[in-house]
């Protein structure tokens, strides 16, 4: 399944493009520089890197109406990919099972994909979930709840360009919430139709408030992604 959708950005801005695919699926083209970079990586890391760049390039070309060969990326010191010659925000995420990408022409964006872990590390849950950890660990859906929390935390720090340096585990996230805010960042969880969790986050500013990230799927016939069901906690 190739899940692609457009989410409306804040009023007066362009939609946010999202895509998620299984690791075995096709993504998009990569350039010679990316192949050279991948040559120096471990095989598993090279495969993830090339899948991510291919998906991000294809989605960027679609959202910005560019030829794929006209899309180039550079990497900031913190590891965040940026478009060459264009202010649009881009983000990519991958596991060994799924790859996800996000593009927003009008601002910074973060995306993260994660599968519920087969075995939970109680110490990691306590680190990421704080006072909610013990209750979560006692619930049957603890693995899925932890995956939602971690995906949101990762998407938020990516949106502000910090990655792990932003200490994502310190971001408070209610495991039952489907959308919310953190320090001027608006986040949303998406249902993917795949066995994974997908979170997207964008930065707000005093002049740009994001009311709802997920209210419109522009290509429902092609999309495996839909706004997640559940309470609008965190609004």
C-alpha positions as MATLAB code, in Angstrom:
seq = 'XXXXXXXXXXXXXXXXXXXXXXXXXXXXXXXXXXXXXXXXXXXXXXXXXXXXXXXXXXXXXXXXXXXXXXXXXXXXXXXXXXXXXXXXXXXXXXXXXXXXXXXXXXXXXXXXXXXXXXXXXXXXXXXXXXXXXXXXXXXXXXXXXXXXXXXXXXXXXXXXXXXXXXXXXXXXXXXXXXXXXXXXXXXXXXXXXXXXXXXXXXXXXXXXXXXXXXXXXXXXXXXXXXXXXXXXXXX';
ca = [
       0.000    0.000    0.000;
       1.219    3.477   -0.862;
      -0.622    5.817    1.473;
      -0.487    9.454    0.415;
      -2.659   12.321    1.512;
      -2.797   16.070    1.803;
      -3.679   17.668    5.124;
      -4.759   21.293    5.170;
      -2.204   23.639    6.673;
      -3.197   26.715    8.658;
      -5.589   29.158    6.955;
      -3.966   30.727    3.912;
      -1.200   28.122    3.676;
      -0.587   25.085    1.485;
      -1.583   21.531    2.458;
       0.852   19.170    4.152;
       1.809   16.135    2.062;
       2.246   12.801    3.858;
       3.240    9.363    2.630;
       3.920    6.021    4.313;
       4.876    2.714    2.679;
       5.981   -0.735    3.835;
       9.741   -1.222    3.718;
       9.365   -3.737    0.902;
       7.434   -1.271   -1.268;
       8.765    1.071   -3.934;
       9.519    4.616   -2.841;
      11.101    6.890   -5.448;
      14.306    7.880   -7.231;
      17.606    8.638   -5.498;
      20.548   10.603   -6.887;
      24.217    9.734   -7.307;
      25.285   11.642   -4.196;
      22.823    9.663   -2.092;
      24.082    6.388   -3.557;
      27.634    7.408   -2.697;
      26.598    8.242    0.854;
      24.821    4.906    1.186;
      27.909    3.039   -0.001;
      29.673    3.911    3.236;
      26.837    2.696    5.467;
      25.989   -0.679    6.915;
      23.662   -2.541    4.501;
      20.574   -2.176    6.681;
      21.223    1.529    7.225;
      21.878    2.097    3.516;
      18.566    0.448    2.627;
      16.675    2.651    5.112;
      18.462    5.782    3.935;
      17.752    5.181    0.245;
      14.116    4.258    0.867;
      13.661    7.427    2.891;
      15.302    9.701    0.346;
      13.373    8.121   -2.506;
      10.017    8.516   -0.777;
      10.807   12.066    0.307;
      11.934   13.052   -3.196;
       8.835   11.602   -4.847;
       6.493   13.253   -2.353;
       8.311   16.591   -2.595;
       8.084   16.519   -6.375;
       4.351   15.807   -6.168;
       3.561   18.456   -3.554;
       5.713   21.214   -5.098;
       4.963   20.278   -8.725;
       8.621   19.663   -9.576;
      10.426   17.054  -11.631;
      12.016   14.483   -9.269;
      15.468   15.206  -10.701;
      15.023   18.869   -9.706;
      14.636   17.931   -6.019;
      17.834   18.010   -3.962;
      18.471   17.794   -0.233;
      21.094   18.953    2.211;
      21.474   17.899    5.834;
      21.735   20.298    8.765;
      24.306   19.622   11.520;
      21.582   18.128   13.699;
      20.620   15.683   10.947;
      17.431   17.352    9.672;
      17.032   17.180    5.874;
      16.366   20.470    4.090;
      15.420   21.195    0.509;
      18.018   22.906   -1.642;
      16.766   26.175   -3.097;
      13.273   26.025   -1.552;
      11.911   27.038    1.877;
       9.471   24.118    2.175;
       9.821   21.965    5.274;
      10.524   18.255    4.815;
      10.856   15.310    7.178;
      11.476   11.577    6.864;
      11.236    8.589    9.197;
      11.941    4.900    8.809;
      11.972    1.638   10.675;
      12.933   -1.771    9.325;
       9.258   -2.248    8.343;
       7.970    1.161    7.195;
       9.100    4.456    5.675;
       7.276    7.784    6.043;
       7.781   11.296    4.678;
       6.179   14.725    5.083;
       6.387   17.951    3.064;
       4.897   21.339    3.956;
       5.528   24.202    1.527;
       4.856   26.845    4.191;
       6.786   25.798    7.276;
       8.711   23.315    9.378;
       7.230   19.833    9.686;
       8.157   16.651   11.530;
       7.010   13.069   10.908;
       7.660    9.828   12.731;
       6.602    6.236   12.095;
       6.863    3.426   14.626;
       5.536   -0.080   15.170;
       4.392   -1.195   18.630;
       7.397   -3.040   20.095;
       7.186   -6.811   20.552;
       8.673   -6.418   24.026;
       8.400   -3.299   26.155;
      11.393   -1.925   28.021;
       9.826   -0.749   31.281;
      12.701    1.669   31.937;
      12.179    3.331   28.546;
       8.429    3.569   29.123;
       9.030    5.263   32.471;
      11.487    7.655   30.880;
       9.122    8.679   28.076;
       5.785    8.522   29.862;
       6.617    9.849   33.316;
       3.812    9.627   35.821;
       1.583    7.824   33.283;
       4.044    4.952   32.866;
       2.843    2.607   35.611;
      -0.764    2.830   34.484;
       0.291    2.256   30.868;
       2.446   -0.763   31.722;
      -0.533   -2.392   33.446;
      -2.812   -2.073   30.403;
      -3.195   -4.718   27.642;
      -2.472   -2.126   24.928;
       0.727   -0.860   26.523;
       2.906   -1.461   23.447;
       0.558    0.482   21.157;
       0.244    3.286   23.697;
       3.996    3.593   24.022;
       4.392    3.648   20.219;
       1.940    6.549   19.997;
       3.751    8.511   22.686;
       7.206    8.000   21.185;
       6.074    8.777   17.616;
       4.553   12.082   18.783;
       7.627   12.991   20.816;
       9.912   12.307   17.843;
       7.708   14.215   15.378;
       7.644   17.247   17.687;
      11.412   17.544   18.077;
      11.859   17.002   14.337;
       9.472   19.893   13.674;
      11.746   22.219   15.621;
      14.918   20.776   14.093;
      16.362   19.230   17.249;
      16.068   15.454   16.852;
      17.238   13.494   19.893;
      19.086   16.607   21.041;
      15.654   18.035   21.829;
      15.194   15.369   24.553;
      11.911   14.070   23.123;
      11.239   11.858   26.145;
      10.609   15.023   28.160;
       7.640   16.049   25.991;
       4.396   15.251   27.867;
       2.018   13.173   25.736;
      -1.189   11.560   26.931;
      -1.214    7.975   25.495;
      -4.945    8.319   24.822;
      -4.717   11.640   22.951;
      -4.862   11.849   19.161;
      -3.840   15.478   18.785;
      -2.339   18.201   20.901;
       0.210   20.983   21.321;
       3.678   21.290   22.804;
       5.556   24.621   23.007;
       4.073   26.070   19.848;
       4.098   22.755   17.984;
       0.831   21.183   16.885;
       0.783   17.390   16.494;
      -1.639   14.799   15.158;
      -1.750   10.994   15.001;
      -2.925    9.418   11.740;
      -4.500    6.034   11.040;
      -2.434    4.437    8.289;
      -4.168    1.199    7.404;
      -0.782   -0.381    8.183;
       0.542   -2.011   11.395;
       2.314    1.153   12.489;
       1.779    4.495   14.210;
       2.278    7.731   12.255;
       2.605   11.170   13.873;
       2.982   14.541   12.153;
       3.828   17.877   13.784;
       4.162   21.483   12.582;
       5.382   24.672   14.201;
       2.931   27.415   15.040;
       3.815   31.100   15.279;
       1.894   34.102   16.662;
       0.704   34.774   13.090;
       0.092   31.151   12.144;
      -2.157   28.983   14.299;
      -2.970   25.418   13.299;
      -6.556   24.616   14.191;
      -6.709   21.010   12.924;
      -4.097   19.062   11.006;
      -6.385   16.309    9.799;
      -9.762   17.260    8.379;
      -9.444   16.576    4.649;
      -8.122   13.683    2.576;
      -7.755   15.001   -0.951;
      -7.171   11.649   -2.682;
      -9.238    9.078   -0.756;
      -9.146    6.510   -3.565;
      -5.348    6.404   -3.409;
      -4.849    6.954    0.263;
      -4.304    4.476    3.046;
      -4.170    7.343    5.553;
      -7.035    8.873    7.469;
      -7.422   11.124   10.484;
      -7.162    8.944   13.579;
     -10.358    8.195   15.435;
     -10.580    9.043   19.094;
     -10.905   11.947   21.481;
      -9.504   15.319   20.527;
      -7.404   15.487   23.658;
      -4.857   18.211   23.940;
      -6.857   20.843   22.060;
];
